[in-house]
Amino acid sequence: GLSSTSDASVTAVPSTTTTYTVTGTTALGCAGSATLTLEVGPPLSGGSIDADQGICAQATPSALGSVADATGGSGEYTYQWQSSADGVTFSDISGATDVSYAPSSLTETTYYRRKASDVVTSSMSNVVTITVNPLPVVNVTGNFSICSGGNTSLSATGATSYQWFPATGLSSTTGSVVTAGPFSTTTYSVIGFNASCNNTTVVTVTVNAAVTSTILPTTS
């Protein structure tokens, strides 16, 4: 474990606890010895964190907890959480120095890990991925202006399933295409669902009063 056995200064890297003895001899042949024991403890382990998640855009993920705290090394640790947009290049998160970490709301997939440090070295935990699923963009097309007593077909796109409300004047409250025939001007909300995420848009169907025609007799 020594870089040299005859120099005045050496580097010691023992794999187990080792006692070294050094003997120095003067030009007159006088000798003296000293001993030093280097204690080698278990290597530092950064522990592990949980867990991969999937959330919708702009949602707040669950807090990232410690499955196993740091072990080994000197026995005294500090923590620093890091994040990455690509899972390769990580940066420290300001103020995130606890054993666990609660991320704020996210708009893109983000990777997290925890660095544990002692007085000598540092060690990383596993990497956790929080996958951010995009919100569906719901669009509704159709004729939004009808005459009293009439109806119109409304068609929603951008999601896999839909919920319409209120039910007033609607042929159905589910499905991508519904017929709307309200008695008065009505604003409808449409929730579009895509996997576990949803988004809402609103449309207003304006009801115009029917034209009243009058036939007047003529005189000759």
Buried (B, 14 or more C-beta within 10 A) or exposed (E): EEEEEEEEEEEEEBEEEBEBEEEEEEEEEEEEEEEEEEEEEEEBBBBBBBEEBBBBBEBEBEEBEBEEBBBBBEEEBEBBBBBBEEEEEBEEBEEBBEBBBEBEEBEEBBBBBBBBBBEEEBBBBBBBBBBBBEBBEBBBEBEBEBEEEBBBEBEBBBBEBBBBEEEEBBBEEEEBEBEBBBEEEBEBEBBBBBEEBBBEBEBEBEBEEEEEEEEEEEEE
